[in-house]
């Protein structure tokens, strides 16, 4: 069988003159990708998410990539907002649209408000009963909506971002989010 393959290879190389019959199809292990390539792939994921969910933002594509990169680098909304020249609320909304959640988004002391919002209580009623600013409750409602959207797609986009940015710590964070969501479901069921 190998004689026949060698014979065919000789004929092919005489006719075509190509010294190689195969091409490399993937990057070898340990190869570091260029930042521009990573940014292009992150933007492709953002575009897919935007197409699926229809979110709109005043941030440019480059700014959204910066939000993703900054989030996985551990930068706060305040630091990202200062770097981009926008408000922290704009960065928070962008993170929610991109399904990027931080543990500080919903501190444990806000759990009673979250439970009421999950029970479909109106934002104004929750804010008035808890004597907190309406903006705080609106932020929590936006967080809950975004987490539900992320849960519906199994945190796919956050996982893709983490994989592209090779964010090992992000895997731990995603695990914490999933377990937190499971605990919330158990609490809701009880």
N, C-alpha and C positions, 0 to 999 in steps of 0.2 A: 504494500500500500504506500509506503514512504517513497519507493522508487517512482511510482506513478505521480505522486505529488511533486517530487523533485523535478521530474520530466516536464510536468505542466508549468511549474514555476519558471524553468529555463525558457520554455516557449513564450510565456507571458513576458518575461523580462526582455527577450530578444525583440518581440513585437512592440511592446509599449515603452521599453527603456526605463521603466520605473524601478529603482533599486529596492523600494520598500512596498510591501503589500498591505500593511496596516497603518493606522494612524492612532496616535494617543487620543483616548476618548475622555480622559479625566485628568484633573490636576493631581500630580503625585502627592502622597501624604507628606505633611510637614511644610507644604508650600504656603507662604503667607500671601493672601490676596491683597491687591492694591485697595486703598481706601475708596478710590473712585468706583471700583467694581462693587465693593460692598454697598456703597451709597446707592448705586444704580439698582442693586437687588432689593435694598430696603425700600426704595421708592416704588419698585414694582409691587411689593407687598402692600404698600400704602395705597397705590392706585387700585389694586384689587379690592382692598377693604372699602375704599371710597366708592367704588362701583357697586359693591354689594350693599353697603349700608346707606349710601347717598349723603354722607356727612359733608358739610360745608364749613370752611374756615377762612379767616382772613390771612392766615399764614401761607407763605409760599411753599412749594415742594421742598426746597432746600431747608426752609425753617422746620418743616415737619420731620425731615431726616435728622436735623439737629436735635429736635425734641426726643426722638427715639434714641439717638446716640447718647444724649445727655442723661436720659432716664436710666439707661443701662450702665452708664458711668457713675451713677449715684448722685447726680446733680439734682438739687431741689428745684421746685417750680420757680422760686424767687431768683435763683442763679440763672436758670434758663431764660426767664423773662428779661432779666437785665442784659444778658448776652444778645437776645433777639430784639430788644427794644420794644417789648410789648408788656401787657399787664400779666400778672400771675393768673388771673382768671382766664385769660386767653390760653395760656400754657395748660392750665388744668383742663379746660374744655378739649384742647387738642389731645391730651393724654387719654381722656375718656373716649374720644372718637377713635383713638388708636388702640384701645383696650389695654392701656398700660396703667396698672394700679399699684399704689404704694401703701405700705402699712399705715402711714400717717393720714391717709385719706379719710379713714373712719376710726378715730380713736375709740377705745372701749367705753368711755364715758358718754358717747353718743348712741350706744346700743338701744336705749329705750326709744329714741327718735326713729332709729332705723326700723325697729319692730313695728312702730305705728305706721310708718310709710309703707312697709311691706303689707300691712293690713289695709292698705288703700285709703288711709286717712288723708284728707286734703292738706296741702303744704301750709296754708294759712292757719288751719286749726292746730296742726302740730306745733308751729312756731308760737302761736298764742298760748297754748296750754303749757309749753315748756319754757316760755318766757325767754326765747332765744331769737336772734335776728332771722328774718325770713330768708336772707341770703344763705345762712348756714343750712337751713332745711332744704332750700333749693339745690344747694351743692350736694347734699346727701342724696336727694332724689335723683339728680343727674348721675351720681356714682352708682346707685342701685340699678338704674336703667342701663348704664354701660356694662355693669357686671353681668346683668341678665343677657345682654346681647353677646358678650364674650363667652358666657356659659353655653349659649345656644350653638356656638361654633367651636365648642370644646377648647377655648383659649388658643385656637389655631394661630391667630395672627401674633399674639405675644410670643408664642413658641417659635414661630418663624423668625421674628425679630431677634430673639435670643440666640437662635442657631446661627443666623447671619453674623451677628456681632460676637459670637462665641462667648457669650456671657454665662459662664458657669454658675455664677451667683444668682443669675436670673432664674435658673432651673429651680433652685431652692425657694426663691420668692414665689414662683408659679405654683410649686407644690404647696406652699403655705396658703396661697389664695384658694386653691382647689379644696384643701382640707377645711379652710374657713367657710367656704361655700357649703360643703357637706354638713358641717356643724350647724350652719344656719338653716339648712333644709331639715335637719333632724329637729331643731328647735321649732321650726314652723310646723312640722308634722305633729309634734307633741302638743 
